């Protein structure tokens, strides 16, 4: 049996459920040499608020303008975005079954102590893997390749503007009675609602690779 092909992904802030399903099933390389793309999951996530889908966006600055690579993007902490994000997460998920169980694991990420976006996203992903009990085969690119060989290049698959077209099993969400089931939100939506069952849920997602 041949070695399983790896998946090439862009980094993401509290990535969507589908992104994490790949981390569970495949060796994953994270792209750290691509040019930063605005209005992407690299600095934003989608959560389920009482009004429906709520985007949370980290303000950033690009030292080299449009040519800034993702690993050089700087978080703009002066606006105290981290306090707003934490309040939004509390409001959205404090009534979920597992928010109180997991919330202390994330407090250090909402103090304004991170300056680099890539490092911040990376550390959050590693923390989430720990909580989800995923042992990822994770590595980082050494250079940018436009057409990498022997890998599934999914750097442009995930976008907050373009949902992934695959079925997602329904689970109970805090505001399901108001807006119904909203699939493929931030992995936090899954973790706070399903807790230890999250890993099993991820294994059921098939992106057709």
Secondary structure, DSSP 8 states (H G I E B T S, - for coil): -----EEEEE--SS-BHHHHHHHHHS-EEEE-SSB--SSSTTSEEEEEETTEEEEEE--EE-TTGGG-BGGG-EE-GGG-HHHHHHHHHHHHHTTSTTHHHHGGGGGGGGSS---BHHHHHHHHHHHHHHHHT----EEE-SS--TT-SSEEE-TTT-BTTB---S-------TTHHHH----S-BHHHHHHHHGGGHHHHHHT-----
